[in-house]
Amino acid sequence: MSSLGTGGEEWRRMEGAGRYQRSDSDLAKSKAEIRSHRMAQAEVRVVDPRGQAVVNQPVRVRQIDHAFPFGENLWALDTMYRHGLWDTDRARYWRRRFAEVFNAANALCYWTERPRNDGSKTEDFQGEPRYEGFARCVEWAHGHGLRVKGHPVFWSIPKCIPDWLMRYDLETQWKFIEVRVRSLLARFGGQVTMWDAVNEALWEPAPKNLPHRHWPHIEPIGDIADYVEKVLRWAREERPDARLVLNDYGLEAGAVKQEPVAADGRAVTSQLQRQRMVELATELSRRGSPPNAIGLQSHTSGFVTRDQQHELYDQMAATGVGVQITEFWVPGRGLEQLPDDERRQIEAEYACDHLTHAFAHPAVEAFFFWGFMNSAIQWRGEHSGHELRPMFDAVRSLIREQWWTDQTLATDGEGVIRFSGFYGDYGLRLQHNGHELGGARFNLQRGASMPLTVMVETPQSG
């Protein structure tokens, strides 16, 4: 999460977003690119247990999961757990509504998070690690088939460094940091597949320079790489298969109306920070410790266009690593004076369009909201009462309906069905006398050779 209110008060002065104008031509371009980049022209050969083709038979092909992670953070769920509200009606409905939309979750594991936010604190007091909230959220998400991301492994900012750590010299501090990194990845790496490994390195000092912090702290790239390299290396030694993300903000067009000024007098623009991110990723690659992806928080003061989104994604993808949208929220400035119904409709339209344009870009490998559950749902107290806002149904429809494959087809004379489907996991069932039987599962992935062969039980073989 970005450091609003922790030294970056300039970010509170973001001005009007204005009224959002949808672009039908931009949406048409992105929809065409989604068909090109996110779907396969599939051929599946259906056989019985003897290997004989099941010919001229109706089958239902239904997507079970998406290859692309669509997610949201679990801040509220973590808070409910820590305050003893996990089994309340509110928490049960919150979990159900979350799973209706998303197939991924961002679980929070701050070392500490203070004082403004009631965020997770995994070791606020020395020698008292508390992973129970993080573990419960990870367990719930993993148990419901959601891919889990951890946020963050390390964040070099005073509010997220425990006070007790600063009693020690720098060498000893690094020993504690290493223990934290290795402990998180060793304990949870089997369930957590992605991590925001380092948070906001472009804006914050390296640990050795924390006493001299001046926001925005424009640290030399070499000094950033020195400590980021350590975190990435320790994490990979524990879980070589984890996807490790450098998560940052302020790279998007329109991130702020007036750029903050660094200690050396430079205006810190989005273009400057893009250049520095490219330099950092390049330097880490040169050292043999590249991140798996660059994370773009996507906090902006106003609405951005498809071209602005894709320009940024292109620039980051040129580093040779993936791109993740990590903390998207709809800009609210300039919408406060609108009638509630109109404001909520604009928010829903912009969220869907931004998500569509991101999904259309081939370098983007994941999309996480930050605060969707508060923007899309009006909760009432600690009980089950709630009202769905337009954003909930609009985003759910995109992910679970428009970008979802569910078709009933007929095998041809060679037992083959052909269809266009989104990459992901599928179930196939033979249709017989109005009933579904003969289940099988298969996966559509980019570059797979066709036809795929799946075996089902037939009425004769069963």
Buried (B, 14 or more C-beta within 10 A) or exposed (E): BBBBEBBBEBBEEBEBBEEBEEBEEBBEBBBEBBEEBBBBEBBBBBBBEEEEBBEEBBBBBBBBBBBBBBBBBBBBBBBBBBEEBBEBBBBEBBBEBBBEBBBBBBBBBBBBBBEEBEBBBBBBEEEEBBBEBBBBBBBBBBEBEBBBBBBBBBBBBBBBBBEBBEEEEEEEBBEBBBEBBBBBBEBBBEBBBBBBBBBBBBBBBBBBBBEEBEBBBBBEBEBBBBBBBBBBBBBBEBBEEBBBBBBBBBBBBBBBEEBBEBEEEEEBBBEBBBBBBBBBBBBBBEBEBBBBBBBBBBBBBBBBBBEBBBBBBEBBBEBEBBBBBBBBBBBEBBBEEEEEEEBBBBBBBBBBBBBBBBBBBEBBBBBBBBBBBBBBBEBEEEEBEBEEBBBBBBBBBBBBEEBBBEEEBEBBEEBBBEBEBBBBBBBBBBBBEEEBBBEBEBEBEEEEEEBBBBBBBBEEEE
